[in-house]
Amino acid sequence: TDLVLRSGRTLKSAKVRTFLTAMAIGVGGFTLVLTLAAGNGVRDYTTKLISSNFDPAELIVGRDKEVSNNGSPGSTPQEFDETVGTLQGGGGQNSFQVKRVTSQDIEELRAVPGIEQVRENFQISVRYITRDDQERFTGATQVYNSAQKPEIKSGKLPESEGMAKGTILLPDVYLDLLGFKDAEDAIGKSVAVTVQQPFSLESVQALLKSQDPTKITESSAEALKPKVQSFDYKITAVTKKSATSLSFGVPPLLIGAEDARDLYDFTEKGTSDYEKFLFVFARVAGGEDDTKLQVVRSDLESRGYFVQSSKDIQKTITQFVNILQIMVGVLGLITLIASVFGVVNTQYISVLERTREIGLMKALGMSRRNISMLFILEAMWIGFIGGIVGIAGGMLLGFSINPWITRKLDLGAGNSLLQFNAVQIVILLFALMFVAAMAGFLPARKASRLDPVEALRTE
């Protein structure tokens, strides 16, 4: 206790020098506390993002390794078969081929022990969306699943077993466009989703066979145009874009699996892509238990499937966060390393200035260990002061700009980019004190080895 108080009084007698030395450590503490807070916030947001969009009991299952690839896409051409499809990217300058899941694969998956449901990943191209006496607007549809948690403006979400056939969840961005007064006005009303069949060579061949090509009329040629059909759906709820939604741009209209199958059959039947999916969703019975999920996953992988879980997706996202956090953290560590030299310099100057004092303390019986500890405690005081100032400054800035960041990034209510953890802050403070103590070790060693007689002779 006496050493702690004495070291504090010594630093108090050189306030400016102590404060300036501590500030170097404070800058490192400031950077590190904000880095830790940002990492906490992004991880928390990622957890909410995954839990709001993916069922933890489901596995994403595909026939191509790209399904479970967390790095850059493969660049090696695949051996051709009828299930391989090409995806374009990078402005059409890049492409990669993916082996797709077929209807036979889906039947096999449904027979796998432990799997209770398999959902196809329908990719449906919508021509336009409208209602009676209203203009037509572009849009997209997506199959609703119980794992999704869209925010509701009016109405209510479907029960856990899924959406009833002929119903739809309408995003609020369509309310004014389709002539609804408000969200409540839309409930119970209908909208029409219009889709188009692809152009078919079979229809051309059938027409040429049915009549003389030289006598094809305009009306008969009209039959070659792709068929268009509208499907009517009753609005059961109006959704608004959630801060934890994975949809980009215009939110999709959410429909049930049966309705999605009808649209898919109309738009894709007869094409080479029919009943071929990039991946499907396989729900494991009791899959919330990670042990059961891993058992089924191992079984699927042994059958040649490639699998991803919601945890894998979350890990991929947080991997980027970790890299950025390390990069910023390194800057803070560089500042701390620079501050070490400042502490060493300050303590060496202190030893030189207090040579007679050290000699007197030794002459009065103070041990070498206590003298060494005295200077190490002074260094720890410097680390403590710098840590408190840096951490307090970081927290003050964080709490001040959190609302602004939340609005700018549209994170939504209840989400913050900077989240401070009390345990991390305490550990960081002790770490800064430890770094300062290590920096004070060499000056303390020098002070403890001074000869008392020679020290007392010093002017």
C-alpha positions in Angstrom: 0.0 0.0 0.0 2.8 2.4 0.9 4.6 1.7 -2.4 1.3 2.3 -4.4 0.7 5.6 -2.6 4.3 6.7 -2.8 4.5 6.0 -6.6 1.3 8.0 -7.1 2.6 11.0 -5.2 5.8 10.9 -7.2 3.9 11.1 -10.5 1.7 13.8 -9.1 4.8 16.0 -8.6 5.4 15.8 -12.4 1.9 16.1 -13.7 2.5 17.4 -17.2 5.2 14.8 -18.0 3.0 12.0 -16.5 0.0 13.1 -18.5 1.8 13.4 -21.8 3.4 10.0 -21.4 0.0 8.5 -20.4 -1.7 10.0 -23.5 0.4 7.8 -25.8 -1.1 4.8 -24.1 -4.5 6.5 -24.1 -4.5 6.7 -27.9 -3.9 3.0 -28.1 -6.7 2.4 -25.6 -9.0 4.7 -27.5 -8.4 2.8 -30.7 -8.7 -0.7 -29.2 -11.9 0.0 -27.2 -13.6 1.3 -30.4 -12.4 -1.7 -32.4 -13.7 -4.1 -29.8 -17.0 -2.3 -29.6 -17.4 -2.3 -33.4 -16.6 -6.0 -33.5 -19.3 -6.7 -30.9 -21.9 -4.7 -32.7 -21.2 -6.3 -36.1 -21.3 -9.8 -34.6 -24.5 -9.1 -32.8 -26.1 -7.7 -36.0 -24.9 -10.7 -37.9 -26.5 -13.1 -35.4 -29.8 -11.2 -35.8 -29.4 -11.2 -39.5 -28.9 -15.0 -39.7 -31.6 -15.8 -37.2 -34.1 -13.5 -39.0 -33.5 -15.1 -42.4 -32.5 -18.7 -41.9 -33.9 -21.7 -40.0 -31.2 -23.1 -37.8 -32.6 -26.6 -38.3 -32.2 -26.3 -42.1 -29.3 -27.2 -44.3 -28.5 -25.7 -47.7 -27.8 -28.7 -49.9 -26.3 -28.7 -53.4 -24.5 -30.9 -55.8 -21.6 -28.5 -56.5 -18.8 -27.6 -54.2 -19.5 -23.9 -54.8 -22.5 -24.3 -52.5 -20.1 -24.7 -49.5 -17.4 -22.5 -50.9 -16.5 -19.6 -48.6 -13.8 -18.3 -50.8 -13.5 -17.1 -54.4 -15.5 -19.0 -57.1 -13.8 -21.9 -58.9 -12.2 -21.1 -62.3 -11.9 -24.7 -63.7 -14.5 -25.8 -66.3 -16.6 -28.8 -65.3 -17.3 -31.9 -67.3 -20.5 -31.4 -69.1 -23.8 -33.1 -68.1 -27.4 -32.0 -68.3 -27.5 -30.7 -64.7 -24.7 -28.2 -65.1 -25.8 -24.5 -65.5 -23.8 -21.4 -66.1 -24.0 -18.3 -63.9 -22.8 -14.9 -65.2 -21.0 -12.3 -63.1 -18.7 -9.3 -63.2 -20.6 -7.5 -66.0 -20.7 -10.6 -68.1 -17.0 -11.0 -68.2 -16.9 -13.8 -65.7 -18.9 -17.0 -65.4 -18.7 -20.2 -63.5 -20.5 -23.5 -64.0 -22.5 -25.1 -61.2 -23.8 -28.7 -61.0 -27.5 -28.4 -60.0 -29.9 -30.5 -57.8 -32.4 -32.5 -59.8 -35.9 -33.9 -58.9 -34.2 -37.3 -58.5 -31.8 -35.8 -55.9 -34.8 -34.2 -54.1 -36.5 -37.6 -53.8 -33.3 -39.1 -52.5 -33.0 -36.3 -49.9 -36.6 -36.8 -48.7 -35.7 -40.4 -48.0 -32.6 -39.6 -45.9 -33.1 -40.5 -42.3 -33.5 -37.4 -40.1 -34.8 -35.1 -42.9 -38.4 -34.1 -42.4 -38.8 -31.5 -45.3 -37.1 -30.5 -48.5 -37.8 -27.1 -50.0 -37.0 -26.2 -53.6 -35.2 -23.0 -54.2 -37.5 -21.5 -56.8 -36.1 -18.8 -59.1 -39.2 -17.1 -60.6 -39.1 -14.3 -63.1 -42.1 -12.0 -62.6 -43.2 -9.8 -65.6 -45.2 -7.3 -63.6 -47.5 -6.8 -60.5 -50.8 -4.8 -60.6 -54.4 -4.7 -59.5 -57.7 -3.6 -61.1 -57.6 -0.1 -62.6 -53.9 0.4 -61.6 -50.6 0.8 -63.4 -48.2 -2.2 -63.7 -45.0 -2.3 -61.8 -42.0 -4.6 -61.7 -41.3 -6.9 -58.8 -40.1 -10.3 -57.6 -41.6 -13.1 -55.6 -40.0 -15.3 -52.9 -41.2 -18.3 -51.0 -42.1 -17.5 -47.4 -40.7 -19.8 -44.7 -41.4 -19.8 -41.0 -37.8 -18.8 -40.3 -38.3 -15.4 -41.9 -39.3 -12.7 -39.5 -40.4 -9.7 -41.7 -41.7 -6.7 -39.8 -45.4 -6.3 -40.1 -47.1 -3.0 -40.8 -50.6 -4.4 -40.9 -52.2 -7.9 -40.8 -50.5 -10.9 -39.3 -47.9 -13.5 -40.3 -48.9 -17.0 -41.3 -48.9 -19.8 -38.9 -45.8 -22.0 -38.6 -47.1 -24.5 -41.2 -46.8 -21.9 -43.9 -48.9 -19.6 -46.1 -52.3 -20.7 -47.3 -52.7 -21.1 -51.1 -53.7 -17.9 -52.9 -52.4 -15.5 -50.2 -49.5 -13.0 -50.3 -47.5 -10.7 -48.1 -47.2 -7.3 -49.8 -44.2 -5.0 -49.1 -45.3 -1.5 -48.1 -43.5 0.1 -51.1 -46.4 -1.0 -53.3 -49.1 0.6 -51.2 -49.2 4.0 -52.9 -48.3 2.6 -56.3 -51.2 0.2 -56.3 -53.7 2.8 -55.0 -54.1 1.7 -51.4 -54.9 4.4 -48.8 -52.7 2.7 -46.2 -51.6 -0.7 -44.9 -55.0 -1.5 -43.3 -56.8 -0.7 -46.6 -54.7 -3.3 -48.4 -55.6 -6.2 -46.1 -58.1 -8.6 -47.8 -57.7 -7.0 -51.2 -56.1 -8.8 -54.2 -53.1 -8.2 -56.4 -52.2 -9.9 -59.7 -48.8 -11.3 -60.4 -48.2 -11.8 -64.1 -45.6 -14.2 -65.4 -44.6 -15.3 -68.9 -43.7 -18.6 -70.5 -40.4 -18.7 -72.3 -40.3 -18.9 -76.1 -40.5 -22.5 -77.2 -39.0 -24.0 -80.4 -41.5 -26.8 -80.1 -44.3 -24.3 -80.8 -42.5 -23.2 -84.0 -42.0 -26.8 -85.1 -45.7 -27.7 -84.4 -46.9 -24.7 -86.4 -44.6 -25.6 -89.4 -45.9 -29.1 -89.3 -49.6 -28.1 -89.0 -49.7 -25.9 -92.2 -47.8 -24.8 -95.3 -45.0 -22.4 -94.2 -45.8 -20.2 -97.2 -49.4 -19.7 -95.9 -48.7 -18.8 -92.3 -50.9 -15.9 -91.4 -50.5 -13.1 -88.9 -53.1 -14.8 -86.6 -51.3 -18.1 -86.7 -47.9 -16.5 -86.1 -49.5 -14.8 -83.0 -49.7 -18.3 -81.5 -45.9 -18.4 -81.4 -45.7 -15.6 -78.9 -44.9 -16.7 -75.3 -48.0 -17.2 -73.2 -48.7 -14.7 -70.4 -50.8 -15.5 -67.3 -51.9 -13.6 -64.2 -52.2 -15.2 -60.8 -54.4 -13.4 -58.2 -53.5 -13.4 -54.5 -55.2 -12.1 -51.4 -53.2 -9.8 -49.2 -53.0 -11.1 -45.6 -50.3 -8.8 -44.3 -48.3 -5.7 -45.3 -44.6 -5.9 -44.6 -42.0 -3.3 -44.2 -38.3 -3.7 -44.9 -36.5 -5.0 -41.8 -33.0 -3.8 -40.8 -32.1 -7.5 -40.6 -33.5 -8.4 -44.0 -31.2 -10.0 -46.6 -33.2 -8.6 -49.5 -31.5 -5.8 -51.5 -33.4 -3.2 -53.6 -37.1 -3.7 -53.8 -38.4 -6.2 -51.2 -40.0 -9.4 -52.8 -43.6 -10.3 -52.5 -43.8 -13.4 -50.2 -46.0 -16.3 -51.3 -46.6 -19.9 -50.2 -44.7 -22.9 -51.6 -47.8 -24.2 -53.5 -48.2 -20.9 -55.3 -44.5 -20.7 -56.0 -44.7 -24.2 -57.6 -47.5 -23.0 -59.9 -45.6 -20.0 -61.0 -42.4 -22.0 -61.5 -44.2 -24.7 -63.5 -45.8 -22.1 -65.8 -42.5 -20.2 -66.4 -40.0 -23.1 -66.6 -41.8 -26.2 -67.7 -40.5 -27.4 -71.0 -37.1 -25.6 -70.7 -33.7 -27.2 -70.1 -33.6 -25.6 -66.6 -36.9 -27.2 -65.4 -36.5 -29.1 -62.1 -32.9 -28.1 -61.7 -32.0 -26.0 -58.7 -28.7 -24.4 -57.5 -29.5 -25.7 -54.1 -32.4 -26.8 -51.9 -33.3 -26.5 -48.2 -33.4 -29.7 -46.2 -35.0 -29.4 -42.7 -33.7 -31.8 -40.1 -36.0 -33.1 -37.4 -34.8 -31.6 -34.2 -32.1 -29.8 -36.1 -32.0 -27.0 -33.5 -29.8 -29.5 -31.7 -26.4 -29.2 -33.4 -25.5 -32.8 -32.8 -28.5 -34.1 -34.8 -27.8 -31.5 -37.5 -24.2 -32.7 -37.8 -25.3 -36.4 -38.1 -27.5 -35.6 -41.1 -24.9 -33.3 -42.5 -22.2 -36.1 -42.4 -24.7 -38.5 -44.0 -25.4 -36.1 -46.9 -21.7 -35.4 -47.5 -21.0 -39.1 -47.7 -23.6 -39.3 -50.4 -21.7 -36.7 -52.5 -23.8 -33.6 -51.5 -22.2 -30.2 -50.5 -23.8 -28.7 -47.4 -23.9 -25.4 -45.6 -25.7 -24.5 -42.4 -26.8 -21.1 -41.0 -23.7 -21.2 -38.7 -21.4 -21.6 -41.7 -23.0 -18.5 -43.3 -22.6 -16.6 -40.1 -19.0 -17.7 -39.8 -18.3 -16.5 -43.4 -19.6 -13.1 -42.6 -17.8 -12.7 -39.3 -14.6 -13.8 -41.0 -14.5 -10.6 -42.9 -15.3 -8.7 -39.7 -12.5 -10.4 -37.9 -10.0 -9.4 -40.6 -11.1 -5.8 -40.5 -11.0 -5.8 -36.7 -7.5 -7.2 -36.7 -6.3 -4.6 -39.2 -7.7 -1.7 -37.1 -6.4 -3.4 -33.9 -2.9 -3.6 -35.3 -2.9 0.2 -35.6 -3.8 0.4 -32.0 -1.0 -2.0 -31.1 1.5 0.1 -33.1 0.5 3.1 -31.0 1.0 1.0 -27.8 4.4 -0.1 -29.0 5.3 3.5 -29.6 4.0 4.4 -26.1 6.3 1.8 -24.6 9.3 3.8 -25.6 7.7 6.9 -24.1 7.3 5.1 -20.8 10.8 3.8 -20.9 12.2 7.3 -21.6 10.1 8.9 -18.9 11.1 6.3 -16.3 14.8 6.5 -17.2 14.7 10.3 -16.8 13.0 9.8 -13.4 15.7 7.4 -12.3 18.4 9.9 -13.2 16.6 12.8 -11.5 16.1 10.8 -8.3 19.4 9.1 -7.9 20.1 10.7 -4.5 16.6 9.8 -3.4 17.1 6.2 -4.4 20.5 6.1 -2.5 18.8 7.6 0.6 16.0 4.9 0.5 18.6 2.2 0.1 20.7 3.6 3.0 17.6 3.6 5.2 17.0 -0.1 4.5 14.7 -0.2 1.5 15.3 -3.4 -0.4 16.2 -3.7 -4.1 13.0 -5.5 -4.7 10.9 -2.7 -3.2 12.8 0.0 -5.2 12.2 -2.0 -8.4 8.5 -2.4 -7.5 8.2 1.3 -6.8 9.2 2.2 -10.4 7.1 -0.5 -11.9 4.1 0.8 -10.0 4.8 4.3 -11.3 4.7 2.8 -14.8 1.5 1.0 -14.0 0.0 4.3 -12.8 0.9 5.8 -16.2 -0.8 2.9 -17.9 -3.8 3.2 -15.6 -4.2 6.9 -16.3 -3.7 6.5 -20.1 -6.1 3.6 -20.2 -8.9 5.4 -18.2 -8.6 8.5 -20.4 -8.4 6.5 -23.7 -11.2 4.1 -22.8 -13.4 6.9 -21.5 -12.8 8.9 -24.6 -13.7 6.0 -26.9 -16.9 5.2 -25.0 -17.9 8.9 -25.0 -17.4 9.1 -28.7 -19.1 5.8 -29.3 -22.3 6.7 -27.3 -22.3 10.0 -29.1 -22.2 8.8 -32.7 -24.1 5.5 -32.2 -27.5 7.1 -33.0 -26.0 8.8 -36.1 -24.4 5.6 -37.4 -27.6 3.7 -36.8 -29.6 6.1 -38.9 -26.9 6.3 -41.7 -26.6 2.5 -42.0 -30.3 1.9 -41.4 -29.6 -0.7 -38.8 -33.1 -0.3 -37.3 -34.3 0.1 -33.7 -32.5 -1.9 -31.1 -29.3 -2.3 -33.2 -26.0 -0.4 -32.5 -22.8 -0.7 -34.4 -20.7 0.1 -31.3 -21.5 -2.1 -28.4 -19.2 -1.9 -25.3 -18.6 -5.0 -23.1 -17.7 -4.4 -19.5 -15.6 -7.5 -19.2 -13.6 -6.5 -22.4 -13.1 -3.0 -21.0 -11.7 -4.2 -17.7 -9.4 -6.7 -19.4 -8.2 -4.0 -21.8 -7.5 -1.7 -18.9 -5.4 -4.3 -17.1 -3.7 -5.2 -20.4 -2.7 -1.5 -20.8 -1.3 -1.4 -17.2 0.6 -4.6 -17.9 2.2 -3.2 -21.1 3.2 -0.1 -19.1 4.6 -2.2 -16.3 6.7 -4.2 -18.8 8.0 -0.9 -20.3 9.0 0.2 -16.8 10.9 -3.0 -16.0 14.3 -1.9 -17.4 14.4 1.5 -15.6 13.2 -0.2 -12.4 16.0 -2.7 -12.8 18.5 0.1 -13.2 17.2 1.9 -10.1 17.4 -1.2 -8.0 21.0 -1.8 -8.9 22.3 1.7 -8.0 25.1 1.7 -5.4 23.7 3.7 -2.4 27.1 5.3 -1.6 27.7 6.4 -5.2 24.0 7.5 -5.4 24.3 9.7 -2.3 27.4 11.4 -3.7 25.4 12.5 -6.8 24.6 16.2 -6.9 
